[in-house]
Amino acid sequence: MYFIHQRLIVQRCIALVLFSLAAPLVLGEPAQHEADHIDELKVNPNLQFHEVLEKTIARNPMQAALHSRDYMVSAKRLIANATLPSTPAINVLHQNDALGSGRGEREWQAELELPMWLPNQRNNRLKVADATQSNVAASRESLNLQVAGMLREAVWDISFNENNNALTTSKLALANKLQLDVEKRYQAGEMAKTDAMLAQQETLRAEKEQLRAEAELMHARHRYFLLTGLRELPASFEEKQSPLEDYSQSSIWLEAQSKLGLAETERALAQVESHENLQVLLNMRRSQGAFDNMANDSVGVKVRIPFGGDTRAAPIKATAEMHVGAAQTEQELLRNEMETMMHEAEHNLSVSRAELLLVSKQYDIAKESARLAQKAFQLGETDLVSLMRVQAQTYEAERAFSTRKIQVQWDIARYNQAVGVLP
């Protein structure tokens, strides 16, 4: 009795745990969870792809950084157009012998310190301001192309997942139809129970694939929404292949060249400004001698010429050279990336087009095989396993055909991205 009582307690505990785990299912929380993760995008036939790109560019976080660089351009141009290379200064001096001999000696002096332009200093500053402005413009164009690349990936990812979701939905409908047919024939005694169970397993497998495909589609739509801020898709975003054959016109590559040009311009300015500016000091002096009530006024000029500028010049020149080296390195690394992107875009596009021709023929054969297999199954000339095998082959052929059509268009978009063409 003791063991029976203990067993009942254990069974009740297990039942309680199972009920607590199953309660969310009974209360419908998973349905609410699914509803929270449905991302709907409406197709707007009046929405153009370039309009989506403009909206996406406008909300990109990098716009704030580009806007702040406009202030740097204004500051450099202000410095270059200034009257003096740096700010002037006023020195005021007063000296007396009140704490010394006490004989009434007084002296007042005011100096105006004016820095003078070095040869080519103003001209080089103007060049740096122009180069900075050109670099900001190149960065803005480069950002537009980079955003276009992200948008291209987002819309074709949605198209790919929509196609996959449609295929799995069709597969599930076919599996349900086959299961109903098999179960009817099983009830009529024409087929074995194992066939009915096999059809049920196939339906569950198709349902699982459809659930996963729908989830991936929701993820793709959400990524598009985060990128664009829109709940709408353009009706068409297919592109024609650009006639360009290299990346020399790509704004990403042009930005790297602009950055190197700016670094070289700044190096030329550093060569000049590594020397200190000559200083001219204009002064007015009023002095009064000992035991003398008469004041003596005078005007003077002083020129300050700095010597031994190597200690000051070395770090300035080294910093400028470091910036040029960094820009050259970045350009060469980008060259390798662009070469790789260009090669892969060309090769992938040619391979996708060749594969499309092959899978198109395979799909035509698979459709005819599926039609004959279905007819043979209805006539009892073939078994369920053979029919399911043919249907699986047809499904894979259809998947390969439809996805390859999308992949060709996707690869065209990637080719246009590689050569730097906006949609």
C-alpha positions as CSV (number, residue, x, y, z in Angstrom):
1,M,0.0,0.0,0.0
2,Y,2.8,2.3,0.8
3,F,4.4,1.9,-2.6
4,I,1.0,2.3,-4.3
5,H,0.4,5.5,-2.4
6,Q,3.9,6.8,-3.3
7,R,3.2,6.0,-6.9
8,L,0.0,7.9,-6.9
9,I,1.7,10.9,-5.5
10,V,4.4,10.8,-8.2
11,Q,1.8,10.4,-10.9
12,R,-0.1,13.4,-9.6
13,C,3.1,15.5,-9.5
14,I,3.9,14.5,-13.1
15,A,0.3,15.4,-14.1
16,L,0.6,18.8,-12.4
17,V,3.9,19.5,-14.2
18,L,2.5,18.5,-17.5
19,F,-0.6,20.7,-17.0
20,S,1.6,23.7,-16.1
21,L,3.6,23.2,-19.2
22,A,0.5,22.7,-21.4
23,A,-1.4,25.6,-19.8
24,P,0.1,28.3,-22.2
25,L,-1.0,26.1,-25.1
26,V,-4.6,25.8,-23.7
27,L,-4.8,29.5,-23.0
28,G,-3.7,30.4,-26.5
29,E,-0.4,32.2,-25.7
30,P,1.4,30.7,-28.7
31,A,-1.3,32.2,-31.0
32,Q,-0.6,35.6,-29.4
33,H,3.1,35.0,-29.8
34,E,2.6,34.2,-33.5
35,A,0.5,37.3,-34.0
36,D,3.2,39.5,-32.5
37,H,5.7,38.2,-35.1
38,I,3.6,38.7,-38.3
39,D,5.3,41.3,-40.4
40,E,3.1,42.4,-43.3
41,L,4.3,44.4,-46.3
42,K,1.8,45.7,-48.9
43,V,2.8,45.9,-52.5
44,N,2.3,49.5,-53.7
45,P,2.1,49.6,-57.5
46,N,2.7,53.4,-57.4
47,L,5.9,53.1,-55.4
48,Q,9.1,53.1,-57.4
49,F,12.3,51.4,-56.3
50,H,14.3,54.6,-56.5
51,E,11.8,56.3,-54.2
52,V,12.4,53.6,-51.6
53,L,16.1,54.1,-52.0
54,E,15.8,57.9,-51.4
55,K,13.7,57.3,-48.2
56,T,16.2,54.7,-47.1
57,I,19.2,57.0,-47.7
58,A,17.5,59.9,-45.8
59,R,17.0,57.8,-42.6
60,N,20.5,56.2,-42.6
61,P,22.3,56.9,-39.4
62,M,25.5,58.0,-41.3
63,Q,23.7,61.1,-42.5
64,A,24.5,62.8,-39.1
65,A,28.2,62.1,-39.5
66,L,28.2,63.5,-43.0
67,H,26.4,66.6,-41.8
68,S,28.9,67.2,-39.1
69,R,31.7,67.0,-41.7
70,D,30.1,70.0,-43.5
71,Y,31.0,72.1,-40.5
72,M,34.7,71.0,-40.9
73,V,34.7,72.2,-44.5
74,S,33.3,75.5,-43.5
75,A,35.9,75.9,-40.8
76,K,38.8,75.1,-43.1
77,R,37.5,77.5,-45.7
78,L,37.2,80.2,-43.1
79,I,40.8,79.7,-42.0
80,A,42.1,79.7,-45.5
81,N,40.3,83.0,-46.3
82,A,41.3,84.7,-43.1
83,T,43.4,87.9,-43.3
84,L,46.1,86.5,-41.1
85,P,47.3,82.9,-40.7
86,S,46.5,82.9,-37.0
87,T,45.1,85.3,-34.4
88,P,47.0,88.5,-33.7
89,A,47.8,89.4,-30.1
90,I,48.2,92.6,-28.0
91,N,50.9,92.9,-25.3
92,V,50.7,95.7,-22.7
93,L,53.7,96.6,-20.5
94,H,54.1,99.0,-17.7
95,Q,57.3,99.5,-15.7
96,N,58.3,101.9,-12.8
97,D,60.9,102.2,-10.1
98,A,58.5,102.5,-7.2
99,L,59.9,99.4,-5.6
100,G,63.4,100.2,-6.8
101,S,65.2,103.5,-6.7
102,G,62.0,105.6,-6.3
103,R,63.2,108.4,-8.6
104,G,59.9,108.6,-10.5
105,E,60.9,106.7,-13.6
106,R,57.8,105.4,-15.6
107,E,57.3,103.5,-18.8
108,W,54.2,102.3,-20.7
109,Q,54.3,100.2,-23.8
110,A,51.6,98.5,-26.0
111,E,52.5,96.0,-28.7
112,L,50.5,94.5,-31.6
113,E,51.7,91.1,-32.7
114,L,50.9,90.2,-36.3
115,P,51.8,86.7,-37.8
116,M,52.7,86.8,-41.5
117,W,51.7,84.3,-44.2
118,L,54.3,81.8,-45.2
119,P,54.9,81.4,-49.0
120,N,52.1,79.2,-50.5
121,Q,50.5,78.8,-47.1
122,R,47.2,80.4,-48.0
123,N,47.1,78.6,-51.4
124,N,47.6,75.2,-49.8
125,R,45.0,75.9,-47.1
126,L,42.5,76.7,-49.9
127,K,43.4,73.4,-51.6
128,V,42.9,71.5,-48.4
129,A,39.4,73.1,-48.0
130,D,38.5,72.2,-51.6
131,A,39.8,68.7,-51.2
132,T,37.9,68.3,-47.9
133,Q,34.7,69.4,-49.6
134,S,35.2,67.0,-52.5
135,N,35.9,64.2,-50.1
136,V,32.6,64.9,-48.2
137,A,30.7,64.8,-51.5
138,A,32.4,61.6,-52.5
139,S,31.5,60.1,-49.1
140,R,27.9,61.1,-49.6
141,E,27.8,59.4,-53.0
142,S,29.5,56.3,-51.5
143,L,27.0,56.1,-48.7
144,N,24.2,56.2,-51.3
145,L,25.7,53.2,-53.1
146,Q,26.3,51.3,-49.9
147,V,22.6,51.9,-48.9
148,A,21.5,50.8,-52.3
149,G,23.5,47.5,-51.8
150,M,21.7,46.9,-48.5
151,L,18.4,47.6,-50.1
152,R,19.0,45.3,-53.0
153,E,19.9,42.5,-50.7
154,A,16.8,43.2,-48.6
155,V,14.2,43.2,-51.4
156,W,15.7,40.1,-53.1
157,D,15.9,38.3,-49.8
158,I,12.2,38.9,-49.4
159,S,11.5,37.7,-52.9
160,F,13.5,34.5,-52.3
161,N,11.7,33.8,-49.1
162,E,8.3,34.6,-50.5
163,N,9.0,32.1,-53.3
164,N,10.1,29.5,-50.8
165,N,7.1,30.1,-48.6
166,A,4.8,29.7,-51.7
167,L,6.5,26.4,-52.6
168,T,6.2,25.0,-49.1
169,T,2.5,26.1,-49.0
170,S,1.8,24.3,-52.3
171,K,3.7,21.2,-51.0
172,L,1.6,21.2,-47.9
173,A,-1.6,21.4,-49.9
174,L,-0.5,18.5,-52.1
175,A,0.4,16.5,-49.0
176,N,-2.9,17.2,-47.4
177,K,-4.7,16.1,-50.6
178,L,-2.7,12.9,-50.8
179,Q,-3.3,12.1,-47.1
180,L,-7.1,12.5,-47.6
181,D,-7.0,10.2,-50.6
182,V,-4.9,7.6,-48.9
183,E,-7.0,7.7,-45.7
184,K,-10.2,7.2,-47.8
185,R,-8.7,4.2,-49.6
186,Y,-7.5,2.9,-46.3
187,Q,-11.0,3.1,-44.8
188,A,-12.2,1.3,-47.9
189,G,-9.7,-1.5,-47.3
190,E,-7.7,-0.7,-50.5
191,M,-4.5,0.4,-48.8
192,A,-2.6,-0.6,-45.7
193,K,-2.5,1.3,-42.4
194,T,1.3,1.9,-42.9
195,D,0.5,3.8,-46.1
196,A,-1.9,6.1,-44.2
197,M,0.7,6.7,-41.5
198,L,3.3,7.4,-44.2
199,A,1.0,10.0,-45.7
200,Q,0.5,11.6,-42.3
201,Q,4.2,11.8,-41.7
202,E,4.7,13.4,-45.1
203,T,2.0,16.0,-44.2
204,L,3.6,16.8,-40.9
205,R,7.0,17.2,-42.6
206,A,5.5,19.6,-45.2
207,E,3.8,21.5,-42.4
208,K,7.1,21.9,-40.5
209,E,8.9,23.1,-43.7
210,Q,6.1,25.6,-44.3
211,L,6.3,26.9,-40.8
212,R,10.0,27.5,-41.1
213,A,9.6,29.1,-44.5
214,E,7.0,31.5,-43.1
215,A,9.3,32.4,-40.2
216,E,12.2,33.2,-42.5
217,L,9.9,35.4,-44.6
218,M,8.8,37.3,-41.5
219,H,12.5,37.8,-40.6
220,A,13.3,39.1,-44.1
221,R,10.3,41.5,-44.0
222,H,11.4,42.8,-40.6
223,R,14.9,43.5,-41.9
224,Y,13.4,45.5,-44.8
225,F,11.3,47.5,-42.4
226,L,14.2,48.3,-40.2
227,L,16.3,49.4,-43.2
228,T,13.6,51.5,-45.0
229,G,11.0,52.4,-42.3
230,L,8.3,51.4,-44.8
231,R,5.5,48.8,-44.7
232,E,5.3,48.9,-48.4
233,L,7.1,47.2,-51.3
234,P,7.5,48.4,-54.8
235,A,5.7,46.3,-57.3
236,S,8.9,45.7,-59.3
237,F,12.5,46.0,-58.5
238,E,14.1,44.0,-61.3
239,E,17.1,45.8,-63.0
240,K,18.8,45.7,-66.4
241,Q,22.4,44.7,-66.4
242,S,24.7,47.7,-66.6
243,P,27.0,48.0,-69.7
244,L,29.9,49.0,-67.4
245,E,32.6,46.3,-67.1
246,D,34.6,47.5,-64.1
247,Y,34.4,49.4,-60.9
248,S,36.3,52.5,-61.9
249,Q,33.1,54.6,-61.8
250,S,31.9,53.2,-58.5
251,S,31.4,55.9,-55.9
252,I,33.0,53.7,-53.2
253,W,36.2,53.5,-55.3
254,L,36.0,57.2,-56.0
255,E,35.7,58.0,-52.3
256,A,38.9,56.1,-51.6
257,Q,40.7,58.1,-54.3
258,S,39.3,61.3,-52.9
259,K,40.5,60.4,-49.4
260,L,44.0,59.7,-50.7
261,G,44.0,63.0,-52.6
262,L,42.9,64.8,-49.4
263,A,45.8,63.2,-47.5
264,E,48.3,64.3,-50.1
265,T,47.0,67.8,-50.1
266,E,47.2,68.0,-46.3
267,R,50.8,66.7,-46.5
268,A,51.7,69.5,-48.9
269,L,50.2,72.0,-46.3
270,A,52.1,70.3,-43.5
271,Q,55.4,70.8,-45.4
272,V,54.7,74.6,-45.3
273,E,53.2,74.9,-41.8
274,S,56.0,72.8,-40.3
275,H,57.8,76.1,-40.1
276,E,56.7,78.8,-37.7
277,N,55.2,82.0,-39.1
278,L,57.2,85.2,-39.1
279,Q,56.0,87.6,-36.5
280,V,55.8,91.4,-36.9
281,L,55.3,93.5,-33.7
282,L,54.3,97.1,-33.8
283,N,54.7,99.0,-30.5
284,M,54.0,102.4,-29.0
285,R,56.0,103.5,-26.0
286,R,55.7,106.3,-23.5
287,S,58.5,106.8,-21.0
288,Q,59.2,109.3,-18.2
289,G,62.7,109.8,-16.8
290,A,63.7,110.2,-13.2
291,F,62.7,113.6,-11.6
292,D,61.3,114.5,-15.0
293,N,57.7,115.5,-15.6
294,M,58.0,115.4,-19.4
295,A,57.0,112.2,-21.2
296,N,58.7,110.9,-24.2
297,D,56.5,109.1,-26.9
298,S,57.9,106.7,-29.5
299,V,56.9,104.1,-32.1
300,G,58.8,100.9,-32.9
301,V,58.8,97.8,-35.1
302,K,60.1,94.4,-34.1
303,V,60.4,91.3,-36.4
304,R,60.6,87.8,-34.9
305,I,62.2,85.3,-37.2
306,P,62.2,81.7,-35.8
307,F,65.2,79.4,-36.3
308,G,65.8,75.7,-35.8
309,G,62.5,74.4,-36.9
310,D,63.4,70.7,-37.3
311,T,62.2,69.8,-33.8
312,R,58.9,71.4,-34.5
313,A,58.6,70.2,-38.1
314,A,59.4,66.5,-37.6
315,P,56.2,65.4,-35.8
316,I,54.0,67.5,-38.1
317,K,55.6,66.0,-41.3
318,A,55.5,62.5,-39.7
319,T,51.7,62.8,-38.9
320,A,51.0,63.9,-42.5
321,E,53.0,61.0,-43.9
322,M,51.1,58.6,-41.7
323,H,47.8,59.8,-43.0
324,V,48.9,59.4,-46.6
325,G,50.2,55.9,-45.8
326,A,46.9,55.0,-44.2
327,A,44.9,56.3,-47.1
328,Q,47.1,54.3,-49.6
329,T,46.7,51.2,-47.6
330,E,43.0,51.6,-47.4
331,Q,42.8,52.2,-51.1
332,E,44.8,49.0,-51.9
333,L,42.7,46.9,-49.5
334,L,39.6,48.3,-51.2
335,R,41.0,47.5,-54.6
336,N,41.3,43.8,-53.6
337,E,37.8,43.8,-52.3
338,M,36.4,45.5,-55.4
339,E,38.3,43.1,-57.7
340,T,36.9,40.1,-55.8
341,M,33.4,41.5,-55.8
342,M,33.6,42.2,-59.6
343,H,34.9,38.8,-60.3
344,E,32.3,37.0,-58.2
345,A,29.5,39.2,-59.7
346,E,30.5,38.3,-63.3
347,H,31.0,34.6,-62.6
348,N,27.9,34.1,-60.5
349,L,25.7,35.8,-63.1
350,S,27.0,33.6,-65.9
351,V,26.7,30.5,-63.8
352,S,23.2,31.3,-62.7
353,R,22.1,31.9,-66.3
354,A,23.6,28.6,-67.4
355,E,21.9,26.8,-64.5
356,L,18.6,28.3,-65.3
357,L,18.6,26.7,-68.7
358,L,19.4,23.3,-67.1
359,V,16.8,23.4,-64.3
360,S,14.2,24.6,-66.7
361,K,14.5,21.4,-68.7
362,Q,14.6,19.3,-65.5
363,Y,11.4,21.0,-64.3
364,D,9.6,20.2,-67.5
365,I,10.6,16.5,-67.2
366,A,9.7,16.4,-63.5
367,K,6.2,17.8,-64.2
368,E,5.4,15.2,-66.8
369,S,6.8,12.5,-64.5
370,A,4.6,13.7,-61.6
371,R,1.5,13.6,-63.9
372,L,2.2,10.1,-65.0
373,A,3.0,8.9,-61.5
374,Q,-0.2,10.4,-60.1
375,K,-2.2,8.7,-62.9
376,A,-0.5,5.4,-62.2
377,F,-1.2,5.7,-58.5
378,Q,-4.9,6.3,-59.1
379,L,-5.0,3.2,-61.3
380,G,-3.2,1.2,-58.7
381,E,-0.2,0.6,-60.9
382,T,2.3,2.0,-58.5
383,D,2.7,2.2,-54.7
384,L,2.6,5.2,-52.4
385,V,6.3,5.3,-51.8
386,S,7.0,5.6,-55.5
387,L,4.5,8.4,-55.9
388,M,6.0,10.3,-53.0
389,R,9.5,9.9,-54.4
390,V,8.4,11.3,-57.7
391,Q,6.5,14.2,-56.0
392,A,9.6,15.0,-54.0
393,Q,11.7,15.1,-57.1
394,T,9.2,17.4,-58.8
395,Y,9.1,19.7,-55.8
396,E,12.9,20.0,-55.8
397,A,12.9,20.6,-59.5
398,E,10.3,23.4,-59.1
399,R,12.2,24.8,-56.2
400,A,15.5,24.8,-58.3
401,F,13.7,26.4,-61.3
402,S,11.9,29.2,-59.4
403,T,14.8,30.1,-57.1
404,R,17.2,30.1,-60.0
405,K,15.0,32.6,-61.8
406,I,15.1,34.8,-58.7
407,Q,18.9,34.2,-58.4
408,V,19.6,35.5,-61.9
409,Q,17.8,38.8,-61.1
410,W,19.6,39.0,-57.8
411,D,22.9,38.4,-59.4
412,I,22.2,41.2,-62.0
413,A,21.5,43.5,-59.0
414,R,24.8,42.5,-57.4
415,Y,26.6,43.1,-60.7
416,N,25.2,46.6,-60.9
417,Q,26.2,47.1,-57.3
418,A,29.8,46.0,-58.1
419,V,30.1,48.5,-61.0
420,G,28.6,51.2,-58.9
421,V,25.2,51.8,-60.6
422,L,22.3,52.9,-58.5
423,P,18.9,51.3,-59.1
